[in-house]
Amino acid sequence: MSSTESGGDDMVAAVLDVLPHGRSDDDRPQHQKEPLAYALGIEEFYIYELTLSDDADIAFGDRIDLTEFGRVREREFDDLPSGARSELEYAVEEVVEADEGRFVDFYNDAQPITLRLHQLNLLPGIGKKLRNTILDERKRKPFESFEDLGERVSGLHNPEEVLVERILEELREDDLKYRLFVRRSEQGEGGE
């Protein structure tokens, strides 16, 4: 797990699932299994597995401070139990909606990656024409909200859903060349 020295949002996570009796695929006797929770980091979308104390009082959807838990391990999408997997999309949607300014700013600040590829082109459904429309509109005036973005860019019907789809793709796929939102600790700063 990569530790983060600074406080703030980088150590806040949304709870995806709580397993008070441990993982079902853990073959140890019940008394040896530790209660677990799975959570999604709000800032860089890391997936975490937390070992809980017996008296921990957390539930799906809670926002938690990871520094309050003893053992926190970074996990991959494939490590998630089915309950956490099914809640992942809702958690990502909630994060995007709750921090609209941050994600609208992505549309305002997205940059070219190479001479032929732009960050906007990595979003599902955004090709050359739609990308150019977004770039032209943001030159006139920065986007202020998802609603503003949808109104000013014909063809971009649900800009927050486009971001959610991309974030979920980055969470599920290990071998993506470029990452916009989900960071991998072993990846370092590559893909930016």
C-alpha positions as CSV (number, residue, x, y, z in Angstrom):
1,M,0.0,0.0,0.0
2,S,1.2,3.5,-0.7
3,S,1.0,5.7,2.3
4,T,0.0,9.3,2.0
5,E,1.6,11.7,4.4
6,S,-0.8,14.6,4.0
7,G,-4.3,14.6,5.4
8,G,-7.5,15.8,3.7
9,D,-9.4,14.1,1.0
10,D,-6.6,11.8,-0.1
11,M,-7.3,9.6,2.9
12,V,-11.1,9.7,2.7
13,A,-12.9,6.7,1.2
14,A,-16.4,5.6,0.5
15,V,-17.4,2.2,1.9
16,L,-18.4,-0.3,-0.8
17,D,-19.0,-3.4,1.4
18,V,-18.7,-4.6,4.9
19,L,-17.9,-8.3,5.6
20,P,-18.4,-8.7,9.4
21,H,-17.4,-12.4,9.2
22,G,-14.6,-12.0,6.7
23,R,-14.4,-13.2,3.1
24,S,-16.5,-16.3,2.2
25,D,-13.5,-17.7,0.3
26,D,-11.3,-17.6,3.4
27,D,-11.0,-21.3,4.5
28,R,-9.9,-20.5,8.0
29,P,-12.2,-21.3,10.9
30,Q,-14.8,-18.6,11.6
31,H,-13.1,-17.5,14.9
32,Q,-9.9,-16.8,13.0
33,K,-11.5,-14.6,10.2
34,E,-11.2,-10.9,10.7
35,P,-14.1,-8.5,9.8
36,L,-13.3,-6.7,6.6
37,A,-14.5,-3.7,4.6
38,Y,-13.9,-2.6,1.1
39,A,-13.7,1.1,0.2
40,L,-13.0,3.4,-2.7
41,G,-10.6,6.3,-2.2
42,I,-12.3,9.6,-3.1
43,E,-9.2,11.4,-4.5
44,E,-7.4,8.9,-6.7
45,F,-9.9,6.0,-6.7
46,Y,-7.7,3.4,-5.0
47,I,-9.6,0.3,-3.9
48,Y,-8.8,-0.5,-0.3
49,E,-9.4,-3.5,2.0
50,L,-9.6,-2.6,5.6
51,T,-9.3,-4.9,8.6
52,L,-11.9,-3.9,11.1
53,S,-12.1,-4.2,14.8
54,D,-15.0,-6.2,16.2
55,D,-16.7,-3.0,17.4
56,A,-16.3,-1.0,14.1
57,D,-19.4,0.8,13.2
58,I,-19.4,1.4,9.4
59,A,-21.8,0.6,6.7
60,F,-22.1,0.8,2.9
61,G,-22.0,4.4,1.6
62,D,-20.2,5.8,4.7
63,R,-17.4,8.2,4.1
64,I,-14.5,7.2,6.3
65,D,-11.0,8.4,7.2
66,L,-8.6,5.6,6.3
67,T,-6.1,6.8,9.0
68,E,-8.6,5.6,11.6
69,F,-8.1,2.0,10.6
70,G,-5.2,-0.3,11.6
71,R,-4.6,-2.3,8.6
72,V,-5.4,-0.9,5.2
73,R,-4.3,-2.6,2.0
74,E,-4.6,-1.5,-1.6
75,R,-6.4,-4.0,-3.8
76,E,-7.3,-4.5,-7.4
77,F,-10.8,-4.7,-8.9
78,D,-10.5,-8.5,-9.3
79,D,-9.9,-8.8,-5.5
80,L,-13.3,-7.3,-4.7
81,P,-16.1,-9.5,-3.4
82,S,-19.3,-9.5,-5.5
83,G,-21.1,-7.1,-3.1
84,A,-18.4,-4.5,-3.4
85,R,-18.3,-4.9,-7.2
86,S,-22.0,-4.3,-7.5
87,E,-21.8,-1.1,-5.5
88,L,-18.7,0.3,-7.2
89,E,-20.6,2.1,-10.0
90,Y,-22.9,3.8,-7.5
91,A,-19.9,4.9,-5.4
92,V,-18.1,6.4,-8.4
93,E,-21.3,8.2,-9.5
94,E,-21.7,9.6,-6.0
95,V,-18.1,10.9,-5.9
96,V,-18.4,12.5,-9.3
97,E,-21.7,14.2,-8.4
98,A,-20.5,15.3,-4.9
99,D,-17.4,17.0,-6.4
100,E,-18.8,18.4,-9.6
101,G,-16.4,21.3,-9.8
102,R,-13.4,18.9,-9.8
103,F,-14.8,16.9,-12.7
104,V,-16.1,19.8,-14.7
105,D,-12.6,21.2,-14.4
106,F,-11.3,18.1,-16.2
107,Y,-13.2,19.2,-19.3
108,N,-11.8,22.7,-18.8
109,D,-8.2,21.6,-18.3
110,A,-7.8,18.4,-20.3
111,Q,-4.6,18.5,-22.5
112,P,-3.1,16.7,-25.4
113,I,-1.3,13.5,-24.6
114,T,0.5,13.1,-27.9
115,L,0.3,15.0,-31.2
116,R,-2.6,12.7,-32.3
117,L,-4.3,11.9,-28.9
118,H,-6.0,14.2,-26.5
119,Q,-7.1,13.3,-22.9
120,L,-10.7,14.1,-24.0
121,N,-10.5,11.3,-26.6
122,L,-10.0,8.7,-23.9
123,L,-13.5,9.4,-22.7
124,P,-16.2,7.0,-24.1
125,G,-18.0,8.4,-27.1
126,I,-15.8,11.4,-27.6
127,G,-14.2,11.5,-31.0
128,K,-12.4,14.2,-32.9
129,K,-15.5,16.3,-33.7
130,L,-16.9,16.3,-30.2
131,R,-13.4,16.9,-28.7
132,N,-13.0,20.0,-31.0
133,T,-16.4,21.3,-30.0
134,I,-15.5,21.0,-26.3
135,L,-12.1,22.7,-26.9
136,D,-13.8,25.6,-28.9
137,E,-16.5,26.1,-26.2
138,R,-14.0,26.2,-23.3
139,K,-11.9,28.8,-25.1
140,R,-15.0,31.1,-25.2
141,K,-15.7,30.5,-21.5
142,P,-14.8,27.8,-19.0
143,F,-17.6,25.3,-18.2
144,E,-19.3,26.0,-14.9
145,S,-21.3,22.8,-14.4
146,F,-22.3,19.5,-16.0
147,E,-25.5,21.2,-17.1
148,D,-23.6,24.1,-18.7
149,L,-21.4,21.6,-20.5
150,G,-24.3,19.6,-21.8
151,E,-26.1,22.7,-23.0
152,R,-23.1,24.2,-24.8
153,V,-21.7,21.0,-26.3
154,S,-24.2,19.5,-28.7
155,G,-23.8,15.7,-28.7
156,L,-22.5,15.4,-25.1
157,H,-25.7,14.4,-23.5
158,N,-24.5,13.3,-20.1
159,P,-21.0,14.5,-19.3
160,E,-20.9,13.1,-15.8
161,E,-21.9,9.6,-17.0
162,V,-19.1,9.7,-19.6
163,L,-16.6,10.3,-16.7
164,V,-18.1,7.6,-14.6
165,E,-17.8,5.1,-17.4
166,R,-14.1,6.0,-17.9
167,I,-13.3,5.8,-14.2
168,L,-15.0,2.3,-14.0
169,E,-13.0,1.2,-17.1
170,E,-9.8,2.4,-15.4
171,L,-10.7,0.5,-12.2
172,R,-11.5,-2.8,-14.0
173,E,-8.7,-2.8,-16.6
174,D,-5.1,-3.4,-15.6
175,D,-3.5,-2.9,-18.9
176,L,-4.7,0.5,-20.0
177,K,-1.9,2.6,-21.5
178,Y,-3.3,5.9,-20.2
179,R,-5.1,6.7,-17.0
180,L,-6.9,9.9,-16.3
181,F,-8.4,9.3,-12.9
182,V,-7.4,6.0,-11.3
183,R,-3.8,5.9,-10.1
184,R,-1.9,2.7,-9.6
185,S,0.8,2.9,-7.0
186,E,3.1,0.6,-9.0
187,Q,2.4,2.7,-12.1
188,G,3.9,5.8,-10.6
189,E,3.4,8.9,-12.6
190,G,3.1,7.1,-16.0
191,G,0.0,7.7,-18.1
192,E,-0.4,11.3,-17.3
